């Protein structure tokens, strides 16, 4: 089983002068879910190499067992430091793709033609796609074969407006993914702020927030096993 994980290369939090990037839990938790199951994992990002870590995600209050495991795992850190360039990636080489979030994807992956084409190609090939937290925002520029928004009519979740408000970034982010996906006709599903919430609609798996990343990875593995058994 081969799973591609795609991370952001964007490190600027709007015009605030602060850094952003990917959220560590959203990478580490799925990474270890996959690796512990013997999955062949490839990491990629738009620029390749070491993707930027949102420094806030590694502060003591946001650390988890998985982030601490990552910090003590030289092999995982080496893999992250050497992501492949997204432009070199072919959907045909993988069984699925998983997008961790963090605020970075709102700026680069949302508008990255390689990321959008990758998702479109995965869907066209009948392969599941998973995105968590801010990463589902990428879907707003992904099209179905007939040219309609891929999110239209689908049940999706992602970082909610209320969660964005709670971290005081409503006026910083380039768009609110909940609003954008609703505007495209998605059936946006959510639970209380910061609780685990993962939804699956056919080939599309989305998770609401960092706490949902591990369950999102498990849901993706279950979908792949179901396909393999069919």
Secondary structure as UniProt FT lines:
FT   STRAND          2..7
FT   TURN            14..15
FT   HELIX           24..36
FT   TURN            37..38
FT   STRAND          40..45
FT   HELIX           55..58
FT   HELIX           60..62
FT   HELIX           65..71
FT   HELIX           74..81
FT   STRAND          83..85
FT   HELIX           86..88
FT   HELIX           91..93
FT   STRAND          96..99
FT   HELIX           104..106
FT   TURN            107..108
FT   HELIX           109..111
FT   HELIX           113..124
FT   TURN            125..126
FT   STRAND          129..132
FT   TURN            133..134
FT   HELIX           135..141
FT   TURN            145..146
FT   TURN            150..153
FT   STRAND          155..156
FT   HELIX           161..166
FT   TURN            167..168
FT   TURN            170..172
FT   HELIX           177..183
FT   TURN            184..185
FT   STRAND          187..188
FT   TURN            193..194
FT   STRAND          198..201
FT   TURN            202..203
FT   STRAND          204..207
FT   HELIX           210..212
FT   HELIX           213..229
//
